[in-house]
């Protein structure tokens, strides 16, 4: 049984769902395990601070980043750029 729970833990840590099933008196029980829900907050203003705390209290994995929107429609987060406008082809 320990090996089964280690496999479940490895899957959940890899952000994959897992399940454990067992039968008692001809009734099958299934326990599902899911990775933590994730919340990404862009902007570190006064509104996001309590939202961050509430989400963490509810069990979310919280990532907070300060975003900068450039004049050409791109979003810069942590040194990477995300295009907000689809490129014309």
N, C-alpha and C positions, 0 to 999 in steps of 0.2 A: 504494500500500500504506500509506503514511503516513496518508492520509485515513481509511482503514479502521480503523487502530489508534486514531486520534483519536476516531472514532465509538464504538469499543469502550470507550475510557477514559471518554468522556462518559456512556455508559450505566452503567458500573460505579460511577462517582462519584455517579450519581443513584440508586444502590442497585437497579439493574436488571441482570439477567443478560444476557450477550452471547456470541456465538460467532463463530469465524473458521474457515472451511472451505477446504481446498485439495486438489487432486488431484495425485498423483505416481505415474506409471506405472500408470494405471488404478485406483489405490487412493485413496479419498477419506478424508482426515483431518479431524477436527473438533476444535477446541480451544475448550473452554467457559471463560468468564470469569465469576466470581461476585463479588458484593460481599463484604466481610469479614463473618464471623459476628459477631453482637452479643451481649454479655453485660451485663445490667443487675444490679448488686449493690445491694440495699437493706440498708443497715447497714454501718457502717465499723468494726466491731470487729476484734479480733485474728485471728479466723478468716478474715475477708474479705481481709485484706492479702495473705497468700500466694496466695489464690485469684485475686486481681486480677493479681498478678505472673505466675502460671502462665498465665492466660488471655491476657494481653498477649504473653507469650513464644510462645504458640501461634498468634498472629495475630488474636485477637479484638479488636474495637473494644469497649473496656470503658467503661461508665458507672457511676459509684459515687454513691450518694446516701444520705443519712441519712433514714430514714423514721420517722414518729411515728404510732402507731396510737392513734386517739382512742377514748374510751369508747363512742361510738355505732357503732363498727365501720367508720369511715372511715379511710383511709390518706392522710396528708399527705406529699407528696414535693415538695420544691423550691417550695413555695408553692401547688402545685395539690393538689386533693383527688380521690382515687379512692375510690368507694364499694365496700366489700367485701361489703356485704349488698344483695341485690336489693331494690328498692323494692316494697312490696306495692301491688297495684292492686285 
